[in-house]
């Protein structure tokens, strides 16, 4: 935080290696308007670390979701337009030879982690939400790279939509 003539204020993080963009949660949510960021100390041990919640006014922070509970590390997060769901691409890779990542919903009212809605053969690397409730996710699986579309907790595409360029981490 900076204000005219004041020195910057810093706060140590409760977990190391933040690796996602900050996501602002709704004030009326389980996360109380805090900023969320995924933290993962070791890419090949994705169950270490957590999702941090940072209070933007004080910079106080704490782990609010353990990566172990996610089954991996959050690599991308996006809030649904209706502010009911936090969609999360979760890396579960433990070997570069067999990458794995899934799309998970988090209930913003309770903080409950839902089951993965992506197929295990998919490698979900990014997520975006639409105002009409659709969720777009990039799939980086070999031979089927592109965008997948979900609605109501289920995939509506039968194969990935080729955009001409492969998605990547």
C-alpha atoms as one frame of an Amber mdcrd trajectory, in Angstrom:
protein
   0.000   0.000   0.000   1.260   3.440  -0.830   0.024   6.825   0.197   1.584
  10.217  -0.475   4.819  10.525   1.459   4.393   7.203   3.279   6.700   4.216
   3.111   5.323   1.026   1.556   3.698  -1.422   3.944   4.559  -5.094   3.592
   3.258  -8.278   5.146   4.801 -11.752   5.090   2.718 -14.359   3.286   1.425
 -17.435   5.109   2.564 -19.609   2.167   5.346 -19.260  -0.392   5.422 -18.972
  -4.177   2.128 -17.322  -5.160   1.461 -18.555  -8.698  -1.900 -17.206  -9.841
  -3.420 -13.795 -10.437  -5.224 -12.204  -7.512  -8.996 -12.795  -7.558 -11.295
 -10.476  -5.592 -14.109 -12.348  -3.862 -17.570 -10.908  -3.237 -18.001  -9.181
   0.137 -20.983 -11.412   0.962 -19.075 -14.625   0.216 -17.421 -17.180   2.470
 -14.139 -15.392   1.695 -15.486 -11.999   2.835 -14.259  -9.820  -0.040 -10.637
 -10.904   0.336  -8.194 -11.410  -2.512  -7.362 -15.035  -3.296  -4.114 -16.312
  -4.743  -2.821 -19.858  -5.161   0.526 -20.707  -3.560   2.588 -23.758  -4.384
   6.146 -24.297  -3.096   6.880 -27.235  -5.415   5.368 -27.722  -8.890   5.768
 -31.510  -8.786   4.232 -31.824  -5.310   1.033 -29.885  -6.019  -0.683 -30.936
  -2.780   1.757 -28.761  -0.800   0.736 -25.137  -0.258  -2.672 -23.497  -0.222
  -4.956 -20.813  -1.539  -4.214 -17.631   0.389  -6.835 -15.044   1.312  -5.420
 -11.523   1.639  -7.291  -8.666   3.310  -6.726  -5.746   0.903  -6.981  -3.116
   3.651  -4.537  -4.655   6.155  -2.594  -7.155   3.989  -3.208  -9.772   6.695
  -3.363 -13.170   5.034  -4.060 -16.793   5.789  -4.406 -20.129   4.067  -8.121
 -20.728   3.449  -7.994 -23.855   1.254  -5.198 -26.394   1.529  -3.889 -27.721
  -1.774  -4.222 -31.204  -0.291  -7.996 -30.658  -0.094  -8.022 -29.534  -3.751
  -5.928 -32.516  -4.771  -3.441 -30.083  -6.298  -2.475 -26.439  -6.729  -4.747
 -23.680  -8.026  -3.289 -22.351 -11.280  -6.198 -20.155 -12.440  -9.330 -18.875
 -10.699 -12.406 -16.957 -11.824 -15.645 -15.930 -10.074 -18.942 -16.719 -11.842
 -21.039 -13.752 -12.969 -23.737 -14.596 -10.389 -21.010 -14.625  -7.684 -22.071
 -18.088  -6.497 -19.079 -20.133  -7.671 -15.323 -19.788  -7.735 -14.090 -21.813
 -10.719 -10.583 -23.147 -10.349  -8.141 -24.888 -12.688  -6.174 -27.182 -10.364
  -2.811 -28.664 -11.317  -2.397 -32.261 -10.142   0.837 -32.967 -12.044   3.410
 -35.055 -10.189   5.490 -35.908 -13.276   6.273 -33.866 -16.382   5.650 -37.026
 -18.420   2.012 -37.193 -17.329   0.533 -33.734 -16.705  -2.837 -33.603 -14.995
  -5.178 -30.768 -14.087  -8.909 -30.430 -13.562 -11.729 -27.876 -13.323 -13.219
 -27.572  -9.826 -16.129 -25.506  -8.516 -15.910 -23.878  -5.069 -19.193 -22.792
  -3.467 -18.773 -19.115  -2.537 -21.483 -19.290   0.153 -19.871 -22.147   2.091
 -16.320 -22.565   0.766 -17.129 -26.205  -0.069 -15.013 -27.804  -2.789 -17.060
 -29.579  -5.451 -16.063 -32.585  -7.531 -14.051 -32.056 -10.705 -16.365 -31.457
 -13.666 -13.709 -31.996 -16.323 -12.845 -35.414 -17.681  -9.640 -36.952 -16.245
  -8.161 -37.143 -19.780  -8.375 -33.357 -20.090  -5.602 -31.064 -18.872  -7.377
 -27.876 -17.794  -4.967 -24.940 -17.729  -7.143 -21.821 -17.668 -10.710 -20.821
 -16.908 -13.019 -17.923 -17.788 -16.635 -17.279 -16.876 -19.377 -15.704 -18.969
 -22.267 -13.490 -17.903 -24.801 -16.141 -18.987 -23.350 -18.826 -16.677 -21.136
 -20.621 -19.199 -17.624 -21.541 -18.122 -14.799 -21.782 -20.661 -11.691 -23.826
 -19.920  -8.607 -24.493 -21.978  -7.615 -28.114 -22.446  -3.932 -28.776 -23.139
  -4.210 -32.548 -23.607  -2.168 -33.833 -26.537  -4.258 -34.429 -29.638  -7.253
 -32.487 -28.332  -6.024 -28.987 -27.442  -8.503 -26.150 -27.403 -11.383 -24.663
 -25.429 -14.089 -26.628 -23.660 -17.464 -25.184 -22.651 -19.386 -26.049 -19.473
 -22.827 -25.045 -18.229 -24.711 -26.064 -15.109 -21.791 -28.175 -13.900 -21.501
 -30.271 -17.092 -19.529 -30.045 -20.307 -21.595 -28.965 -23.309 -18.868 -29.521
 -25.917 -18.191 -33.025 -27.226 -14.600 -32.175 -28.143 -12.365 -29.172 -27.592
 -12.882 -26.172 -29.865  -9.749 -25.568 -31.903  -8.709 -21.917 -31.825  -5.721
 -22.385 -34.121  -3.179 -22.043 -31.323  -2.691 -24.614 -28.586  -3.384 -23.488
 -25.027  -0.448 -23.724 -22.664   0.379 -23.107 -19.034
